[in-house]
């Protein structure tokens, strides 16, 4: 792994030999601290540089956060040149104007959070994702199976574009509580539905409100994802009641769902944390870092379609 103090990812750089490279790495652009020998029990925290080039056969996870404190160097570029074991690329918070380029990561499965509020730029070959928007799409990334997105005004069009970039997607995590757009799709995406193979098995939505734009978004997956197994809606306490569940069953057209085995779960238990809110050491360990970290409370979960 090479870390550069200059403003560009040029070949004139300051290299840091990590010796026994950890399988997990967290890079933050805080002010420079003296390097410490990494401990096997946690990630290696690296600071004080503007560019990182990754060449590692053992690295499994990278977590980055692209801002700086006081006069510290701002983290601007991450280049994954050759990482054959890399499985997760995580943006732990605000990534500012961070430019991430993935050249070779054949086992990359997990990506997120992507957000329209970020100016970060993610590049896979000739496919460019700016924040949340797909600016250029010529190459699909078929290895990515888990994607997390954070957006105030949820846009189905933007999410569909991301699904085209990642056609093997099996898990989708959403954080959105804004009103969103109309998210109408029956006419707009009818041709796409015929050609797009939706492989999603799990959808988790934090801050679901049950309003029309949210319902329109959710029904796209319920009525078209043929292998969907579980869709979880995390709702406010005021919406966790029988009247809301009955209303949502009708609005979401549950009886017409594409996957007869799909279950819908409503929960008001938000006691667990998300990686973007609490980037602790243990967040980088699981195969799915966005998954619930503790069992849900029994009295805060309602399962719909369990025996439909």
N, C-alpha and C positions, 0 to 999 in steps of 0.2 A: 504494500500500500504506500502511495506517495502523497505527501501533503505539501502544497505550495503556498508560500507567503505572498507571492506576487499577485497582481490583479487579474492575470489571464492564466489559463491552463497550458502554458508553454512547456517546452522541454527543459527550460532553465528552472529548476525547482529544488526545494529542500526536501530530501527524502527522509522518511522515518522508518527505520527497520524495526518491526515489532517482534522479531524473533518468532516466538510461538504465538501466532496470530489467533486471537479469540474468534469463536464461531459467531459472535454477535458484536456489533459495533454501533455506538451512538456518537454522531458527530454534531457538535453544537458550536456556533461561532461566537463564543464568549471571549473575553480577553485571555491572552495566552497564559497558560499555567505550565510549570515544569512537568515534563512527562513522568509518569509513574508506571511501574511495571504492572501490566494487567493481571487481575485476579481471575482464576478460573471460574469463580462463582458468579461473576457478573460481567456486564459489557465493558468494553474499553471506551472511555470517554476522551475525545480528542478535541482540542480547541486551538484558536490562534492562527488560523490559516484561511485562505480564500478559495482554495481549490483542493479537491481530493480525487486522486485516480486510484481505482480499485483493481488490483490484479491479485486474486487470492483463490486458491483451490479449496479452502476450508470455510470461508465466510458464509454463514447461513442467513444472517439478517442485518440490515442496515436501517438505523433510525436517524433521521436528520431534522434539524430545526434551524432555519436560516435567518437568524437575527443576531445582533451583537449588543453588548452592554458598553456604555461609556465610550472609550476610544479603541475598543477591541476591533480586530479585523472582521469584516462582514463576510460570511460564508456565501460564495457566489456560484461555485461550480462543483458538481459531483459527476464524475465520469466513471461508469462501470465498464471497464475495458474487457475484463475476462474474469467472470465469477461463476464457475460451473456448478457450485453448490448453493448459490444464493437462492433463497426461497421467499424472503419478505423484504419489501422496500417500503418503509413507513415514514410518513411525514407527521412528526409528533406535535406540531403546532403551527404557528405562523412561519411560513418558509420564504416570505418576502419575495425577492427577485431571484431566488435560487434556480439555477438551470441544471437539470438532471438529464444526463444522456446515458442510455443503456445500450451498449454495443453488443455484449455477449453475456447473457444470463439465462441459459437454456432451461433452468428449473424454477424460474421465478413464478410463484403462484399467488402471492398476496401483495396487494397494492392499496394504499390509502393513507390518510384521507385526502381526496381530491376536493377542492373547494373553489367556487367562482370568486371568492374574496381574496384569493391568493394570486400573486403575479408570477408564481413559479411556472417553469416551463419543463415539460417532461417529453423526452424524445426517444422513440424506439425506431431506429433506422430512419425512414422518411416519414413516419407518423409523428405528428406533433400535437400535444395536448397542452393548451395554455390555460392554467388554472383548472377550469372545469370543462372548457370548450375544446372540441376537436378541430384544430385549425387546418390540419393537413392529414389526410387519411389515404395511405397507399399500401400499408403493410399491417396485417393482423398479428396480434400477439396471442397465440393459442395456448400458451402455458398458464396464463393468469386465470385462476378459478375463484379468487376471493377479492372483492372490490368494496371499498368503503368511500362514501361521498358525503359531504356536508354542504348543504345549500339552503338558504332561507326560503326563497321562492322556488319551489321545486319545479323543474322543467322536464317533462317526459321526453321531449325531443333531444335534449342534451344527454339524458341517460341512455336512450336508444342508440345514439351515436357512439357512446362508450361501449355499449354491448356489441356493436359492430366491430369495434377495435379489439374486443376481448370475447370472441365467439364461444369460448369454452367456459364462460362464467357460470359458477354453480351457487355462489353465495353473494348476496348484495346487501350491504348495510347502509341505511339512510339516516341522516340527521336533518330534519326539516320540520319547522312549525309555522312557516309563513303561509300566506294565502295561495301563493303559486299562480301559475297561468291556468288557462282553461283545461289544458291537458286532454283535449278531445283527440281521439285517435282512430275511430272506426273508418272514416273516409280518408283521412290524411295518411295513415300507415297501412291501408289494406293491402297494397302491393308488397310492402315490406314484411307483413305478417306471413305471407305465403312463402317467402324466401328465407326469412330469418329463423334459424333453428334455436329456439329459446331453451337453454339447458338448465335454467335456474331451478334449484331445489329448495333454497332457503332465502327468504327476504325478511329482514328485520328493520322496522321503521320506528325510530325514536321521535316522539312528539307528534304522533298521529292525532288529527283533530276531527276527522270524519266529515269535513266540509267537502263541497262538490269537487273542487280541484284535487283534493286528496283522494276522493273516491274514484274519480276518473283515472288517476294515475294507478291506483291499486287494481282496478278492474282490468287494466291492460295485461297485467301479469296473471290474475286469476282466470281470465277467460282465454288466455293464449299459451301459458306455460304448461305444457302437457306432462311434465315430470315434477312439477312443484309438489313439495312435501309439507312445508310449514311456512306460514306467513305470520310474523309476530308484529302486533301493533302495541306500542307503548304509549299509553294515553294518560291524560291528567286525571287526578282523583275524581273530579266532578263528572267526568264522562264514564267512570267505571261503575256502571249500573245496568240492570236488565233492560231498561228502556233503550239505552244506547246500543246495546248488543243486538236487540231485535231490529232496530232501525238499520243498523249496519248490515245485518244479514240480508235485508231486502235491497238496500242501495248497492251493495257489492255483488249482487246477483250470485250469491253463493251456490244456489242449486244448479247454476249453469256453468260452474267452473270446469276448466279443461281437464284438470287432473282430479279424478273422483276420489283419490286418496289424500288430497290436500287438506290440511287442517289450518284453522285460523285461531290464533291465540291473542287475547287481549290481556294486557297486564298493566298494573300501575306501580309495579315494583321497580324503581330506578335506583336501588341501593348499591348496585354494582357500578364500577367506573368504566369509562371508555379510554382508549389509549391516547386520544388527542387531548384529554383533560388531565390525565395523570400518567405521564410517561415514566413509570417506575421500571425498575430492573426486570421484574417478573413479567411485564407486558410483552417482552420480546421472546419469551420462552415457548408459548404454545404454538401448535401448528396453525391455529386460527387466533391471532392476537385480539380480534374484535369480539370474540365470543364471550358470553356471560361468564364471570369469574366465580360465581357462587350460585347455589341452587335458588330458584325463585321461592318466594313465600307462598304457601298454599292458598292463603286467603286473598291474594292479589292477582290471581290468574283465572281467566275464564276461557275454556277451550270450546271452539265452535267447529262443528263438522267432525268431531271425534268418532261418531258412529253413524254419519250420514251415508 
